[in-house]
Amino acid sequence: MPIEIAGTLPAYISVAVPVAVDKLFSYYVPPEFQPFIQKGMRVTVPFGRRTLPGIVIETMQQAPMPNLRTIA
């Protein structure tokens, strides 16, 4: 079941990735994936020159910063 807040789908997510940094990373979710994004879901994200698996920790309707990368 998709998570909806005020009738809109999440366009941005915070993701935990398996790197030696204690920080979450934010990504844009393209419209075709927005109905399916949920907290706790596994996603694939670009990270530097690599693509890594990650876990969705938070969903958001507004971008926390400009120019976010898109989930893979």
C-alpha positions as protocol buffer text, in pm:
chain_id: "A"
residue {
  index: 1
  type: MET
  ca { x: 0 y: 0 z: 0 }
}
residue {
  index: 2
  type: PRO
  ca { x: 155 y: 338 z: -98 }
}
residue {
  index: 3
  type: ILE
  ca { x: 213 y: 599 z: 169 }
}
residue {
  index: 4
  type: GLU
  ca { x: 15 y: 915 z: 100 }
}
residue {
  index: 5
  type: ILE
  ca { x: 31 y: 1244 z: 285 }
}
residue {
  index: 6
  type: ALA
  ca { x: -243 y: 1500 z: 214 }
}
residue {
  index: 7
  type: GLY
  ca { x: -340 y: 1307 z: -100 }
}
residue {
  index: 8
  type: THR
  ca { x: -1 y: 1327 z: -269 }
}
residue {
  index: 9
  type: LEU
  ca { x: 260 y: 1061 z: -332 }
}
residue {
  index: 10
  type: PRO
  ca { x: 619 y: 1090 z: -205 }
}
residue {
  index: 11
  type: ALA
  ca { x: 847 y: 1256 z: -458 }
}
residue {
  index: 12
  type: TYR
  ca { x: 1163 y: 1243 z: -244 }
}
residue {
  index: 13
  type: ILE
  ca { x: 1316 y: 989 z: -7 }
}
residue {
  index: 14
  type: SER
  ca { x: 1591 y: 967 z: 253 }
}
residue {
  index: 15
  type: VAL
  ca { x: 1793 y: 650 z: 213 }
}
residue {
  index: 16
  type: ALA
  ca { x: 2042 y: 464 z: 433 }
}
residue {
  index: 17
  type: VAL
  ca { x: 2322 y: 311 z: 224 }
}
residue {
  index: 18
  type: PRO
  ca { x: 2596 y: 67 z: 335 }
}
residue {
  index: 19
  type: VAL
  ca { x: 2887 y: 312 z: 359 }
}
residue {
  index: 20
  type: ALA
  ca { x: 3106 y: 419 z: 650 }
}
residue {
  index: 21
  type: VAL
  ca { x: 2920 y: 748 z: 698 }
}
residue {
  index: 22
  type: ASP
  ca { x: 2651 y: 791 z: 964 }
}
residue {
  index: 23
  type: LYS
  ca { x: 2418 y: 995 z: 744 }
}
residue {
  index: 24
  type: LEU
  ca { x: 2107 y: 959 z: 526 }
}
residue {
  index: 25
  type: PHE
  ca { x: 2111 y: 1057 z: 160 }
}
residue {
  index: 26
  type: SER
  ca { x: 1820 y: 1218 z: -27 }
}
residue {
  index: 27
  type: TYR
  ca { x: 1697 y: 1119 z: -373 }
}
residue {
  index: 28
  type: TYR
  ca { x: 1422 y: 1213 z: -617 }
}
residue {
  index: 29
  type: VAL
  ca { x: 1160 y: 948 z: -695 }
}
residue {
  index: 30
  type: PRO
  ca { x: 1035 y: 962 z: -1057 }
}
residue {
  index: 31
  type: PRO
  ca { x: 655 y: 961 z: -1105 }
}
residue {
  index: 32
  type: GLU
  ca { x: 645 y: 600 z: -1230 }
}
residue {
  index: 33
  type: PHE
  ca { x: 788 y: 476 z: -896 }
}
residue {
  index: 34
  type: GLN
  ca { x: 605 y: 713 z: -659 }
}
residue {
  index: 35
  type: PRO
  ca { x: 296 y: 490 z: -607 }
}
residue {
  index: 36
  type: PHE
  ca { x: 519 y: 207 z: -484 }
}
residue {
  index: 37
  type: ILE
  ca { x: 766 y: 381 z: -248 }
}
residue {
  index: 38
  type: GLN
  ca { x: 730 y: 292 z: 121 }
}
residue {
  index: 39
  type: LYS
  ca { x: 942 y: 328 z: 433 }
}
residue {
  index: 40
  type: GLY
  ca { x: 1157 y: 19 z: 484 }
}
residue {
  index: 41
  type: MET
  ca { x: 1161 y: -65 z: 113 }
}
residue {
  index: 42
  type: ARG
  ca { x: 1487 y: -161 z: -56 }
}
residue {
  index: 43
  type: VAL
  ca { x: 1591 y: 67 z: -343 }
}
residue {
  index: 44
  type: THR
  ca { x: 1894 y: 102 z: -571 }
}
residue {
  index: 45
  type: VAL
  ca { x: 2057 y: 444 z: -577 }
}
residue {
  index: 46
  type: PRO
  ca { x: 2349 y: 611 z: -753 }
}
residue {
  index: 47
  type: PHE
  ca { x: 2628 y: 682 z: -506 }
}
residue {
  index: 48
  type: GLY
  ca { x: 2937 y: 848 z: -647 }
}
residue {
  index: 49
  type: ARG
  ca { x: 3044 y: 635 z: -943 }
}
residue {
  index: 50
  type: ARG
  ca { x: 2871 y: 327 z: -802 }
}
residue {
  index: 51
  type: THR
  ca { x: 2516 y: 203 z: -766 }
}
residue {
  index: 52
  type: LEU
  ca { x: 2432 y: 79 z: -417 }
}
residue {
  index: 53
  type: PRO
  ca { x: 2137 y: -84 z: -244 }
}
residue {
  index: 54
  type: GLY
  ca { x: 1968 y: 124 z: 21 }
}
residue {
  index: 55
  type: ILE
  ca { x: 1671 y: 127 z: 259 }
}
residue {
  index: 56
  type: VAL
  ca { x: 1405 y: 401 z: 248 }
}
residue {
  index: 57
  type: ILE
  ca { x: 1400 y: 566 z: 592 }
}
residue {
  index: 58
  type: GLU
  ca { x: 1177 y: 865 z: 520 }
}
residue {
  index: 59
  type: THR
  ca { x: 943 y: 984 z: 244 }
}
residue {
  index: 60
  type: MET
  ca { x: 889 y: 1353 z: 164 }
}
residue {
  index: 61
  type: GLN
  ca { x: 678 y: 1571 z: -66 }
}
residue {
  index: 62
  type: GLN
  ca { x: 930 y: 1857 z: -81 }
}
residue {
  index: 63
  type: ALA
  ca { x: 1296 y: 1843 z: -173 }
}
residue {
  index: 64
  type: PRO
  ca { x: 1530 y: 1896 z: 123 }
}
residue {
  index: 65
  type: MET
  ca { x: 1782 y: 2051 z: -121 }
}
residue {
  index: 66
  type: PRO
  ca { x: 1796 y: 2132 z: -494 }
}
residue {
  index: 67
  type: ASN
  ca { x: 1937 y: 1908 z: -769 }
}
residue {
  index: 68
  type: LEU
  ca { x: 1887 y: 1566 z: -612 }
}
residue {
  index: 69
  type: ARG
  ca { x: 1988 y: 1254 z: -801 }
}
residue {
  index: 70
  type: THR
  ca { x: 1717 y: 1009 z: -911 }
}
residue {
  index: 71
  type: ILE
  ca { x: 1687 y: 657 z: -772 }
}
residue {
  index: 72
  type: ALA
  ca { x: 1815 y: 388 z: -1009 }
}
